[in-house]
Amino acid sequence: MSIEIIDDMYVPICDYCGTQLKAAHKFKDAITAKKDARWCTYKNNYNVWIDYCPECQNSKPFYK
C-alpha cells in the first residue's frame, strides 16, 4: 500500500491502520510528507515498502 495513486494524486497510507496523509501532485512530495509526519518506512522480506504512522509505530510491534 504505502503510497497509492488516487485521482492522479499520490496519497501516503499507513499499512496498519489506513490513515492517509494529504495527497501530493508528485511522488517525491508524498515521500517528503511521510518524513515530515515522522512515518516509519522500511522494505519487508518480500521487497515491498511498508509504512507506519507514528501512532501505529507505538501500538504495534513490527520488525525491520
C-alpha positions as CSV (number, residue, x, y, z in Angstrom):
1,M,0.0,0.0,0.0
2,S,2.2,2.8,1.3
3,I,1.8,5.4,-1.5
4,E,-1.2,4.9,-3.7
5,I,-2.3,6.9,-6.8
6,I,-5.8,8.2,-6.3
7,D,-7.3,10.6,-8.9
8,D,-3.8,11.2,-10.3
9,M,-2.5,12.2,-6.9
10,Y,0.0,10.4,-4.6
11,V,-1.5,9.5,-1.3
12,P,0.6,8.1,1.6
13,I,-1.4,5.5,3.5
14,C,-0.4,3.7,6.8
15,D,-0.2,0.0,6.1
16,Y,-1.6,-0.9,9.5
17,C,-4.5,1.5,10.3
18,G,-5.1,3.1,6.9
19,T,-4.5,6.7,8.0
20,Q,-3.9,8.9,5.0
21,L,-1.8,12.0,4.6
22,K,-2.7,14.9,2.3
23,A,-2.5,14.0,-1.4
24,A,0.5,15.3,-3.4
25,H,1.0,16.0,-7.1
26,K,4.4,14.5,-7.1
27,F,5.7,11.2,-5.7
28,K,8.7,13.0,-4.2
29,D,6.4,15.3,-2.3
30,A,4.4,12.4,-0.9
31,I,7.7,10.9,0.4
32,T,8.6,14.2,2.0
33,A,5.2,14.4,3.6
34,K,5.8,11.0,5.2
35,K,9.1,12.0,6.5
36,D,7.8,15.3,7.9
37,A,4.9,13.4,9.6
38,R,7.5,11.0,11.2
39,W,6.2,7.9,9.5
40,C,8.4,4.8,9.6
41,T,9.2,3.3,6.2
42,Y,11.0,0.0,5.5
43,K,11.2,-2.7,2.9
44,N,10.0,-6.2,4.1
45,N,11.3,-9.6,3.2
46,Y,9.2,-9.6,0.1
47,N,10.8,-6.4,-1.2
48,V,7.6,-4.4,-0.5
49,W,7.8,-1.0,1.1
50,I,5.8,-0.7,4.3
51,D,4.8,2.5,6.1
52,Y,3.5,3.0,9.6
53,C,2.2,6.3,11.0
54,P,3.6,7.4,14.4
55,E,0.5,6.1,16.3
56,C,0.9,2.6,14.8
57,Q,4.6,2.6,15.4
58,N,3.9,2.9,19.2
59,S,1.0,0.5,19.3
60,K,2.1,-2.4,17.0
61,P,5.3,-4.3,17.2
62,F,6.9,-4.6,13.8
63,Y,10.2,-5.9,12.6
64,K,12.7,-4.3,10.3
